[in-house]
């Protein structure tokens, strides 16, 4: 199928980075591909970041998105190390985007949930159901990181006027 625009949603994480590719058409959009890139704790941090970078770079080259939509940073105060790691992961994703001249849009989890479910505190299950409904997907979008990435891509494409549901 031919798509007018392609958005790549990314839910960044060091252990698992979720992704979803959404293609837009004149009558809406479609979930083209989804999944997650996992890294092992056995590897050094630089190696794990390299794995994420290489996977995102390959995905960009493969799907040719007009944008990458990434979850904006939110970290609990009691886990400051997680904030640093998340920043490093987001940095390599931004580098892959920049190397391929792809725009990066950041959206907060609360905004995504609010736009798709009407509730900024919606559960992962509620968000997953909303994404499936909007995209007309019957099968499960797993793992949760991929479902979150799909939600991000839908909202990013919508913000730019490429996708209306």
N, C-alpha and C positions, 0 to 999 in steps of 0.2 A: 504494500500500500504506500502511496505517496503522501507525505505529510507536509503541511505548510510550514510548520515550525516544530522544532524539537527542543524540549526542556529536559535538563538533567538535574534531578533532585538528589541531594546528598545529605545524609544524616551522619555527620562525622563522629568517629570514635576510634580509639587506639586498638582495642580488641576486635571491634567489628565496625566497619563503615558501610552503612546501607546506601543503596543507590536505586533509582528508578528513572527510566527513560519514558517520557510522555510525548507522543506525537499529536499535533493538532490537525484537524481537518475542517472542512466547511461546516460540518455538522457536529462538532465537538472535539473529542480527543480519544486517544487510545493508550493503554499501558503497553508499551512495546517490549520492555525488558526490565527486570528487577533482580535484586539479590543483595549480597553483601561480600565485602572483602574482609577476610579474617587474618589477624596476625597472632603469632604465638608469643607467649611470655618468654619462651626459650631464647628468642632473638633479642639482640640489643635494640635500644630505642632507635638509633639511626637506621638499622636494617628494617624495622617495622615501618618507619616513616617512608623508606624507599619502596617498600611493597605497596603501601597505600598510594604513593605518588605514581608509581608505574601503572597500577591498575586504573587509576583515574585518568591518566594520560592516554592509555589504550582505549578506554571507554569514550573519551572525547574524540579521538581519531576515528573510532568505529561509528559513533552515532552523529557526529557533527552538530552538537546542540547550539542554539542561538544564545543560551544562557545556562549557567549553573545556579541552582537555588539551594542555598545551604542554611541549615539551622543556625540561628544566631546563638551566641554563647549564653548559656545559663548554667551556673554551677552552684551547688550548695556551699555555704561558707565553711562548713566543717570538712570539706574535701578540697583544700587549695591545690594539692598536687594534681588533682583531676583537671582543674582549670588550666594549669600549665600544659599538661599533656594534650588537652583538647585544642589549645592554642597552637601547639606544634602540628597537630593533624590538620587543622584548618589552614595553617600556613602552607603545607605541601599541596593541599588541594587548590589553594589560591595560586600557587606557583604553576601547577599544571594548567590551570585556566589561563593564566597570563601568557605562558609559553605558547598557547594555542589561540590567543587573542579572543578569549571567551569572557563575556561579562559575568560577574559574580553578584548575585543578589542574596542578601541575608534577611531572613524572616524569623521572628520569635516563635517558639512553640505555641505560646498563648494565642498569637494572632492566627496561626494556621488552624488551631482547634476551633477558635471562635468563628472563623470564616466558613469552615466546613460543617461544623456541628451546631453552631450557635452558642457553644459553651466553651469558654477559654480554659476550663479545667476538665475537659472531656478525657475519658480514659483512652488507652491505646485501642481497646476493642471498639469503642464508639467511633474513634477516628478512622480505624480500619474499615468499618462498615460504611462510613460516609464516603471514603475514597472509592470503595467498590461501587457504591451507588452512583456517584458522579461519573465514574469512568465506565460503568456498565460491565464490571468484571464479576464473574460468578465464582471463580476459583479463589483460594486463599492467597493473599499477598504476604508471604513469609520470607524472611523473618520480620519482626516488628520494625526493625531499622529500615527495611525496604518499603514497608507501608508508610512510615513517616516520611521517607524520601519522596514517595509518590505524592503525598499530600503537599509537600513543599513545592514540587514541580508544578502541580495544578495551580496553586496559589500564585506562584511566580509568573507563570504563563498568563494567568488571568489578570494580574496587575499590569502587565505589559499590553493587554488587549488582544493577546493571541488565542485565548481560550475563554469561552463563555459557556456556562452550564445553566 
